[in-house]
Amino acid sequence: MARNDLKDKVVLIAGGAKNLGGLLSIDLATKGAKLAIHYNSEQTQAAAEKTLAAIQANGGEAFLFQADLTQVAEIKRFFDETKARYGGVDIAINTVGKVLKKPFVDTTEAEYDSMFDINSKIAYFFIQEAGKQLNDNGKICTIVTSLLAAFTGYYSTYAGAKAPVEDFTRAASKEFGQRGISVTAVAPGPMDTPFFYGQESDDAVAYHKSASDLGGLTKIEDIAPLVEFLVTDGWWITGQTIFANGGYTTR
């Protein structure tokens, strides 16, 4: 089977219920993949069920998996259940993240722990489990943030907790490459989703919209095709973080 052929491939998506994850779930299912869609809590259940219904309405195959992935055993259970249903996992995508915009001196220990659990710990053990359980020639992709290339304040725990994922990606690409597994990270600019607006004032939103060379915020429709490329035709790209932000930041 060609590497770019998604028909009957098994795709596991952490945070696959809504926003970017939801769009990826629906798009990949439309192209013939079987989807395992994770969502975190009852608050996201309705969105998850809507995404599942959209897939099934188009004749696609998918199932939902609810769990708090900061519990590492739940990451393993997600992969185990997917393999039990579909016989294996070919592609693993992690879109999970949490934003906190807060002055350095006001950040609490509890906030720090939560931010690193969600943005860093989940990413590490998700990649680890993918390395154990993916079929040969599989693909791993993690969503990070373009703030990794920014020089700014107020996002110390968000950018700080996402930054290690670049090193996780490089290390995993070296260790898993002998099995033909590619490992990448994608760093979007500020995305036009509720995930973004909950942290920003009107003035900050206006600034972020003006900061990209191409104008406006990043759309999930800008990012989904890139992720899909990296887990299909773009498999030769590995160990790298791709900044996709319309010129918002660069290195």
CYANA upper distance limits for C-alpha pairs under 8 A (distance plus 0.5 A):
  1 MET  CA      5 ASP  CA      7.29
  3 ARG  CA    137 ASN  CA      8.43
  3 ARG  CA    232 THR  CA      6.27
  3 ARG  CA    233 ASP  CA      7.12
  3 ARG  CA    235 TRP  CA      8.33
  4 ASN  CA    231 VAL  CA      8.33
  4 ASN  CA    232 THR  CA      4.69
  4 ASN  CA    233 ASP  CA      5.47
  5 ASP  CA      9 LYS  CA      8.35
  5 ASP  CA    232 THR  CA      7.67
  6 LEU  CA     28 LEU  CA      7.92
  6 LEU  CA     31 LYS  CA      6.58
  6 LEU  CA     32 GLY  CA      6.13
  6 LEU  CA     33 ALA  CA      5.75
  6 LEU  CA    232 THR  CA      8.20
  7 LYS  CA     31 LYS  CA      6.92
  7 LYS  CA     32 GLY  CA      4.55
  7 LYS  CA     33 ALA  CA      5.67
  8 ASP  CA     32 GLY  CA      6.28
  8 ASP  CA     33 ALA  CA      5.44
  8 ASP  CA     34 LYS  CA      6.46
  9 LYS  CA     32 GLY  CA      7.85
  9 LYS  CA     33 ALA  CA      5.29
  9 LYS  CA     34 LYS  CA      6.54
  9 LYS  CA     89 VAL  CA      8.11
  9 LYS  CA     90 ASP  CA      6.53
  9 LYS  CA     91 ILE  CA      8.19
 10 VAL  CA     33 ALA  CA      6.26
 10 VAL  CA     34 LYS  CA      5.29
 10 VAL  CA     35 LEU  CA      6.54
 10 VAL  CA     36 ALA  CA      8.11
 10 VAL  CA     86 TYR  CA      7.55
 10 VAL  CA     88 GLY  CA      7.36
 10 VAL  CA     89 VAL  CA      5.54
 10 VAL  CA     90 ASP  CA      5.70
 10 VAL  CA     91 ILE  CA      6.88
 11 VAL  CA     28 LEU  CA      8.48
 11 VAL  CA     33 ALA  CA      7.01
 11 VAL  CA     34 LYS  CA      6.55
 11 VAL  CA     35 LEU  CA      5.51
 11 VAL  CA     36 ALA  CA      6.69
 11 VAL  CA     89 VAL  CA      6.85
 11 VAL  CA     90 ASP  CA      6.55
 11 VAL  CA     91 ILE  CA      5.18
 11 VAL  CA     92 ALA  CA      6.41
 11 VAL  CA     93 ILE  CA      8.11
 12 LEU  CA     35 LEU  CA      6.43
 12 LEU  CA     36 ALA  CA      5.09
 12 LEU  CA     37 ILE  CA      6.78
 12 LEU  CA     38 HIS  CA      8.36
 12 LEU  CA     79 PHE  CA      8.21
 12 LEU  CA     82 THR  CA      8.00
 12 LEU  CA     89 VAL  CA      7.49
 12 LEU  CA     91 ILE  CA      6.70
 12 LEU  CA     92 ALA  CA      5.36
 12 LEU  CA     93 ILE  CA      6.77
 13 ILE  CA     21 GLY  CA      7.52
 13 ILE  CA     25 SER  CA      7.83
 13 ILE  CA     35 LEU  CA      8.01
 13 ILE  CA     36 ALA  CA      6.68
 13 ILE  CA     37 ILE  CA      5.81
 13 ILE  CA     38 HIS  CA      6.62
 13 ILE  CA     92 ALA  CA      6.47
 13 ILE  CA     93 ILE  CA      5.28
 13 ILE  CA     94 ASN  CA      6.30
 13 ILE  CA     95 THR  CA      7.80
 14 ALA  CA     21 GLY  CA      8.13
 14 ALA  CA     37 ILE  CA      7.04
 14 ALA  CA     38 HIS  CA      5.37
 14 ALA  CA     39 TYR  CA      7.42
 14 ALA  CA     93 ILE  CA      6.81
 14 ALA  CA     94 ASN  CA      5.22
 14 ALA  CA     95 THR  CA      6.39
 14 ALA  CA     96 VAL  CA      6.64
 15 GLY  CA     21 GLY  CA      6.14
 15 GLY  CA     22 GLY  CA      8.33
 15 GLY  CA     37 ILE  CA      7.64
 15 GLY  CA     38 HIS  CA      5.82
 15 GLY  CA     39 TYR  CA      5.73
 15 GLY  CA     40 ASN  CA      7.65
 15 GLY  CA     94 ASN  CA      7.19
 15 GLY  CA     95 THR  CA      5.86
 15 GLY  CA     96 VAL  CA      5.60
 16 GLY  CA     20 LEU  CA      8.08
 16 GLY  CA     21 GLY  CA      4.38
 16 GLY  CA     22 GLY  CA      5.42
 16 GLY  CA     24 LEU  CA      7.77
 16 GLY  CA     25 SER  CA      6.54
 16 GLY  CA     37 ILE  CA      5.47
 16 GLY  CA     38 HIS  CA      5.99
 16 GLY  CA     39 TYR  CA      6.93
 16 GLY  CA     48 ALA  CA      8.12
 16 GLY  CA     95 THR  CA      7.67
 17 ALA  CA     21 GLY  CA      6.34
 17 ALA  CA     22 GLY  CA      5.02
 17 ALA  CA     25 SER  CA      8.05
 17 ALA  CA     37 ILE  CA      6.91
 17 ALA  CA     38 HIS  CA      7.18
 17 ALA  CA     39 TYR  CA      6.30
 17 ALA  CA     44 THR  CA      7.75
 17 ALA  CA     47 ALA  CA      6.38
 17 ALA  CA     48 ALA  CA      4.75
 17 ALA  CA     49 GLU  CA      8.32
 17 ALA  CA     51 THR  CA      6.61
 18 LYS  CA     22 GLY  CA      4.39
 18 LYS  CA     23 LEU  CA      7.43
 18 LYS  CA     44 THR  CA      8.48
 18 LYS  CA     47 ALA  CA      6.48
 18 LYS  CA     48 ALA  CA      7.19
 18 LYS  CA     51 THR  CA      7.75
 19 ASN  CA     23 LEU  CA      6.84
 19 ASN  CA    193 THR  CA      7.14
 19 ASN  CA    220 ILE  CA      7.43
 20 LEU  CA     24 LEU  CA      6.67
 20 LEU  CA     95 THR  CA      7.92
 20 LEU  CA    220 ILE  CA      5.68
 20 LEU  CA    221 GLU  CA      8.34
 20 LEU  CA    223 ILE  CA      8.16
 20 LEU  CA    224 ALA  CA      7.26
 21 GLY  CA     25 SER  CA      6.62
 21 GLY  CA     95 THR  CA      6.56
 22 GLY  CA     26 ILE  CA      6.81
 22 GLY  CA     48 ALA  CA      8.27
 22 GLY  CA     51 THR  CA      6.71
 23 LEU  CA     27 ASP  CA      6.53
 23 LEU  CA    220 ILE  CA      8.02
 23 LEU  CA    221 GLU  CA      8.34
 23 LEU  CA    224 ALA  CA      7.55
 24 LEU  CA     28 LEU  CA      6.36
 24 LEU  CA    224 ALA  CA      6.37
 24 LEU  CA    228 GLU  CA      8.29
 25 SER  CA     29 ALA  CA      6.60
 25 SER  CA     35 LEU  CA      7.14
 25 SER  CA     37 ILE  CA      7.70
 25 SER  CA     51 THR  CA      8.07
 25 SER  CA     55 ILE  CA      8.48
 26 ILE  CA     30 THR  CA      6.63
 26 ILE  CA     51 THR  CA      7.36
 26 ILE  CA     54 ALA  CA      7.59
 26 ILE  CA     55 ILE  CA      6.23
 27 ASP  CA     31 LYS  CA      7.04
 28 LEU  CA     32 GLY  CA      7.19
 28 LEU  CA     33 ALA  CA      6.16
 28 LEU  CA     35 LEU  CA      8.33
 28 LEU  CA    228 GLU  CA      8.19
 29 ALA  CA     33 ALA  CA      5.20
 29 ALA  CA     34 LYS  CA      6.57
 29 ALA  CA     35 LEU  CA      6.98
 29 ALA  CA     55 ILE  CA      6.93
 29 ALA  CA     60 GLY  CA      6.14
 29 ALA  CA     61 GLU  CA      7.53
 29 ALA  CA     62 ALA  CA      8.34
 30 THR  CA     55 ILE  CA      7.77
 30 THR  CA     58 ASN  CA      7.65
 30 THR  CA     60 GLY  CA      7.12
 32 GLY  CA     60 GLY  CA      7.53
 33 ALA  CA     60 GLY  CA      8.26
 33 ALA  CA     61 GLU  CA      8.10
 34 LYS  CA     60 GLY  CA      7.63
 34 LYS  CA     61 GLU  CA      5.67
 34 LYS  CA     62 ALA  CA      6.15
 34 LYS  CA     86 TYR  CA      8.40
 35 LEU  CA     61 GLU  CA      6.91
 35 LEU  CA     62 ALA  CA      4.91
 35 LEU  CA     63 PHE  CA      7.05
 36 ALA  CA     62 ALA  CA      6.22
 36 ALA  CA     63 PHE  CA      5.84
 36 ALA  CA     64 LEU  CA      6.71
 36 ALA  CA     65 PHE  CA      7.64
 36 ALA  CA     82 THR  CA      6.82
 37 ILE  CA     48 ALA  CA      8.26
 37 ILE  CA     62 ALA  CA      7.66
 37 ILE  CA     63 PHE  CA      6.64
 37 ILE  CA     64 LEU  CA      5.39
 37 ILE  CA     65 PHE  CA      6.44
 38 HIS  CA     64 LEU  CA      6.42
 38 HIS  CA     65 PHE  CA      5.14
 38 HIS  CA     66 GLN  CA      6.18
 38 HIS  CA     67 ALA  CA      7.71
 38 HIS  CA     78 PHE  CA      8.36
 39 TYR  CA     44 THR  CA      6.90
 39 TYR  CA     45 GLN  CA      7.56
 39 TYR  CA     48 ALA  CA      7.21
 39 TYR  CA     64 LEU  CA      7.94
 39 TYR  CA     65 PHE  CA      6.82
 39 TYR  CA     66 GLN  CA      5.50
 39 TYR  CA     67 ALA  CA      7.09
 40 ASN  CA     44 THR  CA      7.22
 40 ASN  CA     66 GLN  CA      6.05
 40 ASN  CA     67 ALA  CA      5.68
 40 ASN  CA     68 ASP  CA      5.93
 40 ASN  CA     69 LEU  CA      7.99
 41 SER  CA     45 GLN  CA      7.04
 41 SER  CA     66 GLN  CA      6.95
 41 SER  CA     67 ALA  CA      7.32
 41 SER  CA     68 ASP  CA      7.85
 42 GLU  CA     46 ALA  CA      8.28
 44 THR  CA     48 ALA  CA      6.70
 45 GLN  CA     49 GLU  CA      6.62
 46 ALA  CA     50 LYS  CA      6.69
 47 ALA  CA     51 THR  CA      6.75
 48 ALA  CA     52 LEU  CA      6.69
 48 ALA  CA     64 LEU  CA      7.67
 49 GLU  CA     53 ALA  CA      6.52
 49 GLU  CA     64 LEU  CA      8.31
 50 LYS  CA     54 ALA  CA      6.72
 51 THR  CA     55 ILE  CA      6.87
 52 LEU  CA     56 GLN  CA      6.71
 52 LEU  CA     62 ALA  CA      7.11
 52 LEU  CA     63 PHE  CA      7.56
 52 LEU  CA     64 LEU  CA      7.90
 53 ALA  CA     57 ALA  CA      6.44
 54 ALA  CA     58 ASN  CA      7.10
 55 ILE  CA     59 GLY  CA      7.12
 55 ILE  CA     60 GLY  CA      5.53
 55 ILE  CA     61 GLU  CA      7.38
 55 ILE  CA     62 ALA  CA      7.68
 56 GLN  CA     60 GLY  CA      5.34
 56 GLN  CA     61 GLU  CA      6.75
 56 GLN  CA     62 ALA  CA      7.94
 65 PHE  CA     78 PHE  CA      7.45
 67 ALA  CA     74 GLU  CA      6.86
 68 ASP  CA     74 GLU  CA      7.33
 69 LEU  CA     73 ALA  CA      8.42
 69 LEU  CA     74 GLU  CA      6.07
 69 LEU  CA     75 ILE  CA      6.11
 69 LEU  CA    118 ILE  CA      8.38
 69 LEU  CA    122 ILE  CA      6.69
 70 THR  CA     74 GLU  CA      8.33
 70 THR  CA    117 ASP  CA      6.36
 70 THR  CA    118 ILE  CA      6.70
 70 THR  CA    121 LYS  CA      7.37
 70 THR  CA    122 ILE  CA      6.12
 71 GLN  CA     75 ILE  CA      7.69
 72 VAL  CA     76 LYS  CA      7.25
 72 VAL  CA    122 ILE  CA      7.92
 72 VAL  CA    125 PHE  CA      7.16
 73 ALA  CA     77 ARG  CA      6.70
 74 GLU  CA     78 PHE  CA      6.60
 75 ILE  CA     79 PHE  CA      7.06
 75 ILE  CA    125 PHE  CA      7.87
 75 ILE  CA    126 PHE  CA      6.87
 75 ILE  CA    129 GLU  CA      7.77
 76 LYS  CA     80 ASP  CA      6.52
 76 LYS  CA    129 GLU  CA      6.86
 77 ARG  CA     81 GLU  CA      6.41
 78 PHE  CA     82 THR  CA      6.71
 79 PHE  CA     83 LYS  CA      6.69
 79 PHE  CA     89 VAL  CA      8.07
 79 PHE  CA    129 GLU  CA      8.00
 79 PHE  CA    130 ALA  CA      8.28
 79 PHE  CA    133 GLN  CA      7.70
 80 ASP  CA     84 ALA  CA      6.62
 81 GLU  CA     85 ARG  CA      6.73
 82 THR  CA     86 TYR  CA      6.47
 82 THR  CA     87 GLY  CA      7.97
 82 THR  CA     88 GLY  CA      7.50
 82 THR  CA     89 VAL  CA      7.54
 83 LYS  CA     87 GLY  CA      5.06
 83 LYS  CA     88 GLY  CA      4.86
 83 LYS  CA     89 VAL  CA      6.72
 84 ALA  CA     88 GLY  CA      8.04
 88 GLY  CA    133 GLN  CA      8.23
 88 GLY  CA    134 LEU  CA      7.53
 88 GLY  CA    135 ASN  CA      7.03
 89 VAL  CA    133 GLN  CA      7.51
 89 VAL  CA    134 LEU  CA      5.63
 89 VAL  CA    135 ASN  CA      6.44
 89 VAL  CA    138 GLY  CA      8.30
 90 ASP  CA    134 LEU  CA      6.13
 90 ASP  CA    135 ASN  CA      5.92
 90 ASP  CA    136 ASP  CA      8.27
 90 ASP  CA    137 ASN  CA      8.08
 90 ASP  CA    138 GLY  CA      5.27
 90 ASP  CA    139 LYS  CA      7.10
 91 ILE  CA    134 LEU  CA      7.71
 91 ILE  CA    138 GLY  CA      6.04
 91 ILE  CA    139 LYS  CA      5.25
 91 ILE  CA    140 ILE  CA      6.48
 91 ILE  CA    231 VAL  CA      7.42
 92 ALA  CA    130 ALA  CA      7.10
 92 ALA  CA    134 LEU  CA      8.37
 92 ALA  CA    139 LYS  CA      6.78
 92 ALA  CA    140 ILE  CA      5.39
 92 ALA  CA    141 CYS  CA      7.03
 93 ILE  CA    140 ILE  CA      6.30
 93 ILE  CA    141 CYS  CA      5.34
 93 ILE  CA    142 THR  CA      6.34
 94 ASN  CA    123 ALA  CA      7.65
 94 ASN  CA    126 PHE  CA      8.00
 94 ASN  CA    141 CYS  CA      6.86
 94 ASN  CA    142 THR  CA      5.24
 94 ASN  CA    143 ILE  CA      6.75
 95 THR  CA    142 THR  CA      6.66
 95 THR  CA    143 ILE  CA      5.57
 96 VAL  CA    118 ILE  CA      7.69
 96 VAL  CA    119 ASN  CA      7.57
 96 VAL  CA    143 ILE  CA      7.90
 97 GLY  CA    118 ILE  CA      6.55
 97 GLY  CA    119 ASN  CA      5.75
 97 GLY  CA    144 VAL  CA      8.43
 98 LYS  CA    115 MET  CA      7.01
 98 LYS  CA    118 ILE  CA      7.05
 98 LYS  CA    119 ASN  CA      7.04
 98 LYS  CA    158 TYR  CA      7.71
 98 LYS  CA    195 PHE  CA      8.35
 99 VAL  CA    115 MET  CA      8.15
 99 VAL  CA    155 TYR  CA      8.46
 99 VAL  CA    158 TYR  CA      6.13
 99 VAL  CA    195 PHE  CA      7.96
 99 VAL  CA    196 PHE  CA      8.14
 99 VAL  CA    199 GLN  CA      7.74
100 LEU  CA    115 MET  CA      8.18
100 LEU  CA    155 TYR  CA      6.94
100 LEU  CA    157 THR  CA      7.43
100 LEU  CA    158 TYR  CA      6.52
100 LEU  CA    199 GLN  CA      7.23
101 LYS  CA    154 TYR  CA      5.64
101 LYS  CA    155 TYR  CA      5.60
101 LYS  CA    158 TYR  CA      8.20
101 LYS  CA    199 GLN  CA      6.51
101 LYS  CA    200 GLU  CA      8.29
102 LYS  CA    106 ASP  CA      7.29
102 LYS  CA    107 THR  CA      6.98
102 LYS  CA    154 TYR  CA      5.30
102 LYS  CA    155 TYR  CA      6.99
102 LYS  CA    156 SER  CA      8.47
103 PRO  CA    107 THR  CA      7.01
103 PRO  CA    153 GLY  CA      7.82
103 PRO  CA    154 TYR  CA      5.32
103 PRO  CA    155 TYR  CA      8.24
104 PHE  CA    153 GLY  CA      8.39
104 PHE  CA    154 TYR  CA      6.88
104 PHE  CA    156 SER  CA      7.04
107 THR  CA    111 GLU  CA      6.92
107 THR  CA    112 TYR  CA      7.46
108 THR  CA    112 TYR  CA      6.76
109 GLU  CA    113 ASP  CA      6.62
110 ALA  CA    114 SER  CA      6.67
111 GLU  CA    115 MET  CA      6.58
112 TYR  CA    116 PHE  CA      6.73
112 TYR  CA    157 THR  CA      6.76
113 ASP  CA    117 ASP  CA      6.49
114 SER  CA    118 ILE  CA      6.69
115 MET  CA    119 ASN  CA      6.39
115 MET  CA    120 SER  CA      8.25
115 MET  CA    157 THR  CA      6.74
115 MET  CA    158 TYR  CA      7.08
115 MET  CA    161 ALA  CA      7.10
116 PHE  CA    120 SER  CA      5.50
116 PHE  CA    121 LYS  CA      6.69
116 PHE  CA    157 THR  CA      7.82
116 PHE  CA    161 ALA  CA      5.60
117 ASP  CA    121 LYS  CA      5.21
117 ASP  CA    122 ILE  CA      6.78
118 ILE  CA    122 ILE  CA      6.06
118 ILE  CA    123 ALA  CA      8.21
119 ASN  CA    123 ALA  CA      6.86
119 ASN  CA    158 TYR  CA      7.95
119 ASN  CA    161 ALA  CA      6.02
119 ASN  CA    162 LYS  CA      6.11
120 SER  CA    124 TYR  CA      6.67
120 SER  CA    161 ALA  CA      5.78
120 SER  CA    162 LYS  CA      6.40
120 SER  CA    164 PRO  CA      7.23
120 SER  CA    165 VAL  CA      7.12
121 LYS  CA    125 PHE  CA      6.81
122 ILE  CA    126 PHE  CA      6.27
123 ALA  CA    127 ILE  CA      6.68
123 ALA  CA    142 THR  CA      7.76
123 ALA  CA    165 VAL  CA      7.23
124 TYR  CA    128 GLN  CA      6.66
124 TYR  CA    165 VAL  CA      7.67
124 TYR  CA    168 PHE  CA      7.02
125 PHE  CA    129 GLU  CA      6.48
126 PHE  CA    130 ALA  CA      6.61
127 ILE  CA    131 GLY  CA      6.60
127 ILE  CA    140 ILE  CA      7.62
127 ILE  CA    168 PHE  CA      8.32
127 ILE  CA    172 ALA  CA      7.95
128 GLN  CA    132 LYS  CA      6.99
128 GLN  CA    172 ALA  CA      8.46
129 GLU  CA    133 GLN  CA      6.58
130 ALA  CA    134 LEU  CA      5.76
130 ALA  CA    140 ILE  CA      7.75
131 GLY  CA    172 ALA  CA      8.16
131 GLY  CA    176 PHE  CA      6.98
134 LEU  CA    138 GLY  CA      6.35
134 LEU  CA    139 LYS  CA      8.47
136 ASP  CA    179 ARG  CA      5.79
136 ASP  CA    180 GLY  CA      6.48
136 ASP  CA    181 ILE  CA      6.89
137 ASN  CA    179 ARG  CA      6.65
137 ASN  CA    180 GLY  CA      4.70
137 ASN  CA    181 ILE  CA      5.19
137 ASN  CA    182 SER  CA      7.96
138 GLY  CA    180 GLY  CA      7.31
138 GLY  CA    181 ILE  CA      5.18
138 GLY  CA    182 SER  CA      7.21
139 LYS  CA    181 ILE  CA      5.92
139 LYS  CA    182 SER  CA      5.49
139 LYS  CA    183 VAL  CA      6.59
139 LYS  CA    230 LEU  CA      8.49
139 LYS  CA    231 VAL  CA      5.91
139 LYS  CA    235 TRP  CA      7.67
140 ILE  CA    181 ILE  CA      7.97
140 ILE  CA    182 SER  CA      6.73
140 ILE  CA    183 VAL  CA      5.22
140 ILE  CA    184 THR  CA      6.80
140 ILE  CA    231 VAL  CA      7.73
141 CYS  CA    183 VAL  CA      6.38
141 CYS  CA    184 THR  CA      5.32
141 CYS  CA    185 ALA  CA      5.82
141 CYS  CA    186 VAL  CA      7.78
141 CYS  CA    227 VAL  CA      7.74
141 CYS  CA    230 LEU  CA      8.24
141 CYS  CA    231 VAL  CA      7.90
142 THR  CA    165 VAL  CA      8.42
142 THR  CA    184 THR  CA      7.02
142 THR  CA    185 ALA  CA      5.14
142 THR  CA    186 VAL  CA      6.81
143 ILE  CA    185 ALA  CA      6.21
143 ILE  CA    186 VAL  CA      5.49
143 ILE  CA    187 ALA  CA      6.58
143 ILE  CA    188 PRO  CA      8.13
144 VAL  CA    162 LYS  CA      6.29
144 VAL  CA    163 ALA  CA      8.37
144 VAL  CA    165 VAL  CA      7.89
144 VAL  CA    185 ALA  CA      6.97
144 VAL  CA    186 VAL  CA      6.35
144 VAL  CA    187 ALA  CA      5.27
144 VAL  CA    188 PRO  CA      7.60
145 THR  CA    159 ALA  CA      7.55
145 THR  CA    162 LYS  CA      7.53
145 THR  CA    186 VAL  CA      7.90
145 THR  CA    187 ALA  CA      4.71
145 THR  CA    188 PRO  CA      5.89
145 THR  CA    189 GLY  CA      7.00
145 THR  CA    190 PRO  CA      8.48
146 SER  CA    150 ALA  CA      7.51
146 SER  CA    187 ALA  CA      5.32
146 SER  CA    188 PRO  CA      5.94
146 SER  CA    189 GLY  CA      5.63
146 SER  CA    190 PRO  CA      8.22
146 SER  CA    243 PHE  CA      6.68
146 SER  CA    244 ALA  CA      8.14
146 SER  CA    245 ASN  CA      7.54
146 SER  CA    248 TYR  CA      8.18
146 SER  CA    249 THR  CA      6.85
146 SER  CA    250 THR  CA      8.41
147 LEU  CA    151 PHE  CA      8.30
147 LEU  CA    159 ALA  CA      6.33
147 LEU  CA    189 GLY  CA      8.07
147 LEU  CA    249 THR  CA      7.99
148 LEU  CA    159 ALA  CA      6.30
148 LEU  CA    162 LYS  CA      8.11
148 LEU  CA    163 ALA  CA      6.74
149 ALA  CA    249 THR  CA      6.34
149 ALA  CA    250 THR  CA      6.30
149 ALA  CA    251 ARG  CA      6.53
150 ALA  CA    249 THR  CA      6.69
150 ALA  CA    250 THR  CA      8.36
155 TYR  CA    159 ALA  CA      6.33
155 TYR  CA    160 GLY  CA      8.14
156 SER  CA    160 GLY  CA      5.86
157 THR  CA    161 ALA  CA      6.13
158 TYR  CA    162 LYS  CA      6.77
159 ALA  CA    163 ALA  CA      6.44
160 GLY  CA    164 PRO  CA      8.06
162 LYS  CA    166 GLU  CA      8.35
163 ALA  CA    167 ASP  CA      8.24
164 PRO  CA    168 PHE  CA      6.80
165 VAL  CA    169 THR  CA      6.44
165 VAL  CA    185 ALA  CA      8.18
166 GLU  CA    170 ARG  CA      6.83
166 GLU  CA    185 ALA  CA      7.51
166 GLU  CA    240 GLN  CA      7.85
166 GLU  CA    241 THR  CA      6.96
167 ASP  CA    171 ALA  CA      6.58
168 PHE  CA    172 ALA  CA      6.48
169 THR  CA    173 SER  CA      6.57
169 THR  CA    183 VAL  CA      6.35
169 THR  CA    184 THR  CA      6.50
169 THR  CA    185 ALA  CA      7.31
169 THR  CA    239 GLY  CA      5.87
169 THR  CA    240 GLN  CA      7.48
169 THR  CA    241 THR  CA      8.48
170 ARG  CA    174 LYS  CA      6.99
170 ARG  CA    183 VAL  CA      8.07
170 ARG  CA    238 THR  CA      8.34
170 ARG  CA    239 GLY  CA      4.73
170 ARG  CA    240 GLN  CA      7.18
171 ALA  CA    175 GLU  CA      6.80
171 ALA  CA    239 GLY  CA      7.96
172 ALA  CA    176 PHE  CA      6.23
172 ALA  CA    177 GLY  CA      8.35
172 ALA  CA    183 VAL  CA      7.19
172 ALA  CA    239 GLY  CA      7.99
173 SER  CA    177 GLY  CA      5.92
173 SER  CA    181 ILE  CA      7.75
173 SER  CA    182 SER  CA      6.53
173 SER  CA    183 VAL  CA      5.68
173 SER  CA    184 THR  CA      8.45
173 SER  CA    238 THR  CA      6.66
173 SER  CA    239 GLY  CA      5.55
174 LYS  CA    178 GLN  CA      8.40
174 LYS  CA    239 GLY  CA      8.00
176 PHE  CA    180 GLY  CA      7.54
176 PHE  CA    181 ILE  CA      6.11
176 PHE  CA    182 SER  CA      7.99
177 GLY  CA    181 ILE  CA      5.63
177 GLY  CA    182 SER  CA      6.90
182 SER  CA    231 VAL  CA      8.47
182 SER  CA    235 TRP  CA      6.32
182 SER  CA    236 TRP  CA      7.53
182 SER  CA    237 ILE  CA      7.54
182 SER  CA    238 THR  CA      5.49
182 SER  CA    239 GLY  CA      7.85
183 VAL  CA    237 ILE  CA      8.50
183 VAL  CA    238 THR  CA      5.56
183 VAL  CA    239 GLY  CA      6.04
183 VAL  CA    240 GLN  CA      8.09
184 THR  CA    230 LEU  CA      8.00
184 THR  CA    237 ILE  CA      7.86
184 THR  CA    238 THR  CA      5.93
184 THR  CA    239 GLY  CA      5.99
184 THR  CA    240 GLN  CA      5.83
184 THR  CA    241 THR  CA      6.50
184 THR  CA    242 ILE  CA      8.26
185 ALA  CA    239 GLY  CA      8.43
185 ALA  CA    240 GLN  CA      6.83
185 ALA  CA    241 THR  CA      5.01
185 ALA  CA    242 ILE  CA      6.77
186 VAL  CA    227 VAL  CA      7.78
186 VAL  CA    241 THR  CA      6.00
186 VAL  CA    242 ILE  CA      5.34
186 VAL  CA    243 PHE  CA      6.63
186 VAL  CA    244 ALA  CA      7.60
187 ALA  CA    241 THR  CA      7.19
187 ALA  CA    242 ILE  CA      6.38
187 ALA  CA    243 PHE  CA      5.16
187 ALA  CA    244 ALA  CA      6.44
187 ALA  CA    245 ASN  CA      8.09
188 PRO  CA    218 THR  CA      7.36
188 PRO  CA    223 ILE  CA      7.45
188 PRO  CA    243 PHE  CA      6.62
188 PRO  CA    244 ALA  CA      5.44
188 PRO  CA    245 ASN  CA      5.71
189 GLY  CA    217 LEU  CA      7.54
189 GLY  CA    218 THR  CA      6.05
189 GLY  CA    243 PHE  CA      8.37
189 GLY  CA    244 ALA  CA      7.07
189 GLY  CA    245 ASN  CA      4.76
189 GLY  CA    246 GLY  CA      8.01
189 GLY  CA    248 TYR  CA      6.87
189 GLY  CA    249 THR  CA      8.30
190 PRO  CA    196 PHE  CA      7.13
190 PRO  CA    208 HIS  CA      7.55
190 PRO  CA    217 LEU  CA      6.32
190 PRO  CA    218 THR  CA      6.29
190 PRO  CA    245 ASN  CA      8.15
191 MET  CA    195 PHE  CA      8.34
191 MET  CA    196 PHE  CA      6.74
191 MET  CA    217 LEU  CA      6.11
191 MET  CA    218 THR  CA      5.02
191 MET  CA    219 LYS  CA      6.09
191 MET  CA    220 ILE  CA      7.28
192 ASP  CA    196 PHE  CA      7.12
192 ASP  CA    197 TYR  CA      8.20
192 ASP  CA    217 LEU  CA      6.21
192 ASP  CA    218 THR  CA      6.56
192 ASP  CA    219 LYS  CA      6.09
192 ASP  CA    220 ILE  CA      7.88
193 THR  CA    197 TYR  CA      7.29
193 THR  CA    219 LYS  CA      8.50
194 PRO  CA    198 GLY  CA      6.70
195 PHE  CA    199 GLN  CA      8.40
196 PHE  CA    200 GLU  CA      7.48
197 TYR  CA    201 SER  CA      8.32
197 TYR  CA    205 VAL  CA      8.10
200 GLU  CA    204 ALA  CA      6.25
200 GLU  CA    205 VAL  CA      6.63
201 SER  CA    205 VAL  CA      6.73
202 ASP  CA    206 ALA  CA      6.74
203 ASP  CA    207 TYR  CA      6.79
204 ALA  CA    208 HIS  CA      6.69
205 VAL  CA    209 LYS  CA      6.69
206 ALA  CA    210 SER  CA      6.84
207 TYR  CA    211 ALA  CA      6.59
208 HIS  CA    212 SER  CA      7.74
208 HIS  CA    216 GLY  CA      7.93
208 HIS  CA    217 LEU  CA      7.34
209 LYS  CA    215 GLY  CA      6.77
209 LYS  CA    216 GLY  CA      4.61
209 LYS  CA    217 LEU  CA      5.62
210 SER  CA    215 GLY  CA      6.45
210 SER  CA    216 GLY  CA      6.66
211 ALA  CA    215 GLY  CA      7.70
211 ALA  CA    216 GLY  CA      8.26
211 ALA  CA    247 GLY  CA      8.33
211 ALA  CA    248 TYR  CA      6.07
212 SER  CA    216 GLY  CA      6.94
212 SER  CA    217 LEU  CA      7.95
212 SER  CA    245 ASN  CA      7.49
212 SER  CA    246 GLY  CA      5.84
212 SER  CA    247 GLY  CA      5.33
212 SER  CA    248 TYR  CA      4.52
212 SER  CA    249 THR  CA      8.19
213 ASP  CA    246 GLY  CA      6.30
213 ASP  CA    247 GLY  CA      5.24
213 ASP  CA    248 TYR  CA      6.94
214 LEU  CA    246 GLY  CA      5.67
214 LEU  CA    247 GLY  CA      7.10
215 GLY  CA    246 GLY  CA      7.73
218 THR  CA    222 ASP  CA      7.11
218 THR  CA    223 ILE  CA      8.37
218 THR  CA    245 ASN  CA      6.52
218 THR  CA    246 GLY  CA      7.67
219 LYS  CA    223 ILE  CA      7.43
220 ILE  CA    224 ALA  CA      6.62
221 GLU  CA    225 PRO  CA      7.58
222 ASP  CA    226 LEU  CA      7.92
223 ILE  CA    227 VAL  CA      6.90
223 ILE  CA    244 ALA  CA      7.63
224 ALA  CA    228 GLU  CA      6.63
225 PRO  CA    229 PHE  CA      6.54
226 LEU  CA    230 LEU  CA      6.75
227 VAL  CA    231 VAL  CA      6.88
228 GLU  CA    232 THR  CA      6.76
229 PHE  CA    233 ASP  CA      6.03
229 PHE  CA    234 GLY  CA      5.62
229 PHE  CA    235 TRP  CA      8.25
230 LEU  CA    234 GLY  CA      4.69
230 LEU  CA    235 TRP  CA      5.90
230 LEU  CA    237 ILE  CA      7.50
231 VAL  CA    235 TRP  CA      6.23
243 PHE  CA    249 THR  CA      8.37
243 PHE  CA    250 THR  CA      7.55
245 ASN  CA    249 THR  CA      7.54
